Amino acid sequence: MSARAGIIWTTLLILTAILSLVFIFFTLFPGKVPAAAWQYFMPAEVERARRYQQIMGLVGILGFLAKTAFLVWLVYSARAGAWSEGVLRLMGGRYYPALVVYFGLIWLLLEIVGLPFNFYSSFIVQHQWGLATQSLASWWSDYLKGSVLDLILTGAGVLLLFWATGRWPHIWWVAAGIFLSGWLFISTFLWPLIIAPLFNRFQPVTEGPVKAMVTSLAGRAGLRIDQILIMDASRRTTTANAYFTGLGATKRIVLYDTLVDNYPPDEVEAVIAHEMAHWQRGHIVRGLLWGILANFLLLGLLYAVLRLTFTYEIARPGPYAPQILVALLLFLQLVSFVGQPVQNAISRSYETEADRVALELTGNPGAMVRLQVDLARKNLADVAPPAFIEWLTYSHPATLERIQAAEGYRTNP
């Protein structure tokens, strides 16, 4: 490893450590709640939500740090290289079978490291706080289906990537960026048709108040809405939500049944208008374009760092040695964490715009305020998180901020 590579890795590790420690500090000591919150929430509600968010935040960051520490140990203890050589010997020197086995080993060990944190946060905590309705068997079914999909898709990606390093040793990152760009569009198009139905059932909205509401909103927004679907979220959770997904013929708005069944019509209308706003403003396509740019930048940086880190290994003809996979995973883990604020800032700007357009479509800021209050209460959201935590991890503006924006629209439409 060159001196410059050492500086890059050390900088990434220090930044990750600093951000993690500051996150933990503000999670444990979130500070005072703004006085404006008491107009909408009781102190006991805010305190309960903060305790829940503290648990989820701490479990999440500890799970991330455990995986990161494992990858760091593999790289700096030379275990990654030793295991790579051992697998190559086991496979009789056959490169691609060895790469498959090596990837499977690293993937499995990372799953084992992350499983306790995943199970505790997504099953035990959710039941302890009354947010889950899912049985243990159902949780394991979801986990195994998700894991198999991840293993297949990630494994295929790794094989293609390492093949590309041998085929185009100096520009493989460009080829990978082009492939990922196409995959982003394909997966976004296919996800509602293939992946989502593996985990939930979706029913089209039938004739009735919701259908009439959608038709009216779509006319005001100048949109042709082909599909509004209701998802059976209640089989897993008591929380409510909605989302906009798909591209082209697969574009659809999906509403949780917990939202449709438990919220007043004008609040459901506010949600639908918000999702229509994402459609109208092209947020999925814009997000994909940002993702493509980020992928090229990330892959270019990855290539530069790997060249500095494994100068002699990369100079050899043929695809990269399997051990380089661990450094690749560690780099992506660190950079994704450090780069969260940029990604989340873009997402928050889209959500803010969607809220504003929804208010224009409905002309009902009171419903938007009540929606945000009800969602925060039932989903145990921290209504006013510390600014640092919102900056680092929030893809949506904080609840109090969204309420105040709606109140501002009430006075200055």
N, C-alpha and C positions, 0 to 999 in steps of 0.2 A: 504494500500500500504506500503510495507516495505521500509526501508531506501535505500537499494540497488536498488529497483525498481525506487525510486524517483531520484536517481543519474543517472540511465540509461535514463529515460524519459527526465530529465533536459539536459543531455548531447546531446541527439538527437535533442531536440528543439533548443539548443544553436547553434549546428553545422548547423542546417537548417537555422537559422536566420543569422548566419555569412555568409554562402555561398550565401544566397539570397541577403543580403546587398552588398556583393562584386560584385555579378552579376549585380545588379542594378547600382552600381557605374560605372563599366566598360561598361555597356550598354549606360549610359548617357555620359560617357567620355572615348571613345574607344582609344584615343591616336592617334599618327601620323601613317599615312600609310607608309610602307616601300617604299623607292625610286624606288625599282625594279618594283613596281606595275605600275608606269607611262609609262613603256615600252609597256604595254598592254591595259591600261585603261586611259580614260580621267578623270580629277579631278571631273567633274560634275557627271560622271557615278558612281564613287566611293562614292561621297557624297550622291547621291540619294539612292543608295543601303543601305548605313549606316542609313539613316533616316528611311527607310522602316524596316530594321532589328531592329532599336531601338523601333519602335512601337510594332512590333511583340514580341520582347523580353520582353518588359515591360508588355504587356497584358498577355503574357504567365505566367510570374512569379507572377503577381498579382492574376491571376486566381488560381494558385497553392496555394498561401498564403491564399486566401479567403476560399478555401476548408479546408486547414489545420486549420485555425483559427476556423472554424465552428466545426470541429471534436474536437479540444482542448476544446472549450467551452462546448460541450456535455459531455466530460469526466470529466473536472474539476468542472463543475457546478452541477454535479450529475443529470443532465437532462437525460442522457442516462439510468441510473438506474430507474428513475421515469417513463420514457416512457415505459421501458420494463415491469415494474410492471403493468402499466395501460393497456398495450396491453394484458398481460396475464389475467388480470381480464376481459377484454372485450371478450376474447376468452374462458372464462369459465375455465381457467387453462389448456387448451389443448396446449401442448408445441409447436408442429410443426406448427399448424395454426398461433399461436402467433409469432413464428419465421419468418414465411413468411410475415406476416403483418408488423412486426418490420423492417425486411430487406427492404420491399417495401417503408416504410416511410423514412428510412435513405437514401435509394437510390434516392428517389424522391427529397428530400431536397438538397442532393448534386448536383443533376442535375439542380435544380433551382438556386443554388449558382453559378454553373459554366456556365450556359447558356449565360448570358450577355457577358462574356469574349469570349466564343466559337463563338457566333454569330458575335461579333465585329471583331474578328481576322480572321475568316474564310469566312465571307461574306462582311461586310462593308469595311474593310481595303483592301481586295483583289479587290473589285470594284473601290475603290478610287485610287488604284495604277495601274489599268489597267491590272490586272493579272487574273481576273475572267470573265467567260462568262456565269456563271450559273444564272438561274432565282431564285427569292425568293422561288417560289413554289418547284423548284427542290432541293434547299438547305434544306427546311423543310422536304421534302420527304427523303433525305439522312439522315438527323438528326434523324427522327423518326424511320427509319429502323435500323440505328445503335444503337439507344437507346433501341429498343425492343430486339434486339439481345443481347445487353449487359445485360439487365434486366433478360432475360431468362437464359443465360449462367452463369452469376455471381450468380443469385439466386439459380440455381441448384448446383453450386459449394459450396455456403454457406450452403445449406441444407445437402449436403454430408459431409462437413467438421464438422458441429456441430453434425451430427449423429455419426461421427467417434470419436468425443471427449467423447461421452457416451459409445461407443463400446470398444474403446481402450484408456482409459483415460491417460495413460503414454506414449504411442507410436503413438498417432493419427497423429503426425507430420510426422512420417515415412510413414504411410499409405497414407497421403495426398501427400507426395513427390513422392511416387510410382505412384499414380493416375495422378498427374500433369505431370510426365515424360511421361506416356503413352499418355496423352491428348496433350502434345506438338507435338508428332509425328503424332497423328491422325489429329489434327487441321491443321498442316502444309501440310499434304497430302490432306485433304479435302477442304482447303480454296480456292484453284483455281477453284474447281468444284462447290462449293455450295455458298460460301460467296461472292467472287469477282463478279460473274455474277449478284448479286442483285444490284450492284452499277454501273456497266459498261458493255458495249458490247465488245466482243473479236472476232477478225477475224484472221484466219490463214494467214500467208504471202503466197501470191500466187506466181506463177512462174514469175521471173523478176529479176531486179538487186539486190534487197535485198535478195531474196532467193538464188541467185548465190553467193552472198557475204557470207551468212551464211554457205553454203555448203563448200566453200573454207576455211573459218576460222575453221570450225569444223574439216576438214581434217588435218589442221596444228596443231590443239589442240589435236588431237586423240580422239575426242568426237563423239558420235552419238546424234545429236540434233533432237528430235522428233517434238517439237513444238516451233515455233516462232510466237507469236501473236501480233497483233496491237490493242491497246485499244483506245476507243473513248474519250480520255482525253479532247479533244477540246470542248466538251459539258459543261465542267466546268471551264477550265483554259487555259491560253495561255502559261504556263510554260511547259518545256519539261523534260522528264525523262525516265528511263527504270528500270526494276528490274527483278531479277531471283527468282523464287518461286517454291514451291512444292517439293514433294519427290517421288522417284520411277516413276510410270507411270504418275504422275501429274507434273513432272518437266517441266518447260517451261520458256522461256525468253519472257518478255512482253515489248513492245516498245510503248511509247505514240505516237499517230498519229501526235501530234504537233512536235515530234522529226523527224519522217520520212518525214513529209510534208515540214518542214521549215529549215532543216539542210542539208548541202552538203553530198554526199555519203561517203566521207572518214571520216567525223565526225560521221556519223551513224555507220560506220564500227568500229570506235574506241569504241563506246558505246557497240556494240554487243560483241566485243572482251573482253571488261571489264566484261560483264555479263557472258560470257563463262568462263572467268578466275575463277569467283566464283564457277561455276559448276566444272571445272577441279580440283580446290583445295579443294573441299568439304566444302566450307564455311558454307552452311546451316546446314549440319550434325554437323560440329564442333561447330557452334553456338548453336545448340540444346543441345549438350553435356555440354557446358558451362552453358546453361540455367538450365539444370537438376541439376548440381552441386550447382549453386546459389540457386535454389529452396530448396534443402535439407538444405543448410546452413541457409537460411532465415527462413524456417519453424522451424528449431531447435532453432534458436534465439527467434522466436516468442513464442514458447512453454515455454522457460525459462523465458522470460519477463512476460508472462501472469501468470505464476505460482507465480512469485514474486509480481505481481501487485494485483492479485485476489486470494490470498492464501486460504481464507476460502470458497469463491464461488466455486473454482475448486476442493476443497477437498470433496465437497458434491457429492453423487452418481448421475449418469445421465449426460446428455450432458450439456455443458456450458450454463449459463444464456444468453438470447438474448442480454443483454446490453454489453456483452464482444465483440460483433461484432464491436462496435464503436472503442474500444481500438485496436482491430485487424486492422481495416481500418487505424487508425491513425498511428500505427506502420509501416504498409506497405507503407503508404504515405511518412513517414519520411525516412525510410531506403532506399526506392527506389530513393529518391532524393539525399540523401547523397552518395549512391552507384553508381550514374550516371558515375562518372569518370572512374570507373573500366570497366563498360559495354561499354562505348564509346571508351575507349582505345583499347579494343579488336576489336571493330568494325572498328576503324581507321586503325588498323594493317591489317585487311582483305582487306579494300579498297586500302591501299597502295600496298599490294601484287597483287591485281587484276589489278591495274594500270600498274604495272611493267610487269605482264604476258601479258596484252593487248598490250603493246609496243613491246614485243617479238613476238607476233602473227602478228601484222600489220607491224612492222618495219617502222612506220610512226609517229615519235614524233611530227612533225609539225601539223598533224591532231589532235593529242591529245591536243596540246597547244591551237589550234584554238577552239576546242570543249570546253575546260574549259573557255576560254574567252567568247565564245558565250553563254554558259549556265549561267555564272555569270551575263552577261548583261541582258539576257532575264528573268532570275529568280530572279534578284535583290539580289544576294548573296553578303555578305560582303567578299571581296576578301582577306582581311588580318585582321580577328577579333583579339581582344585582346587574349593573350595566355590563360588567365584564363577562358574566355568564351569558347574557343575551348576545353580546358581541361575538363570543366564541362559538356558541352552540345552538342558538335559536334560529330556525328557518322561518318563523313567523314573528311579527311584532308581539310584544308582551300584551297581555289582556288589557291592562289599564291604558296602555297607549292606544289600543284599538277603540276602546270605549271613548276616550277623550277625542279621538279623531271623529267618531260618529257624533258626539256632542257638539263638536266644532262645526260639523256639517249642518246640524240642526239650527244653529244660530247664523251660519254664513253658508247657505247652500250654493 
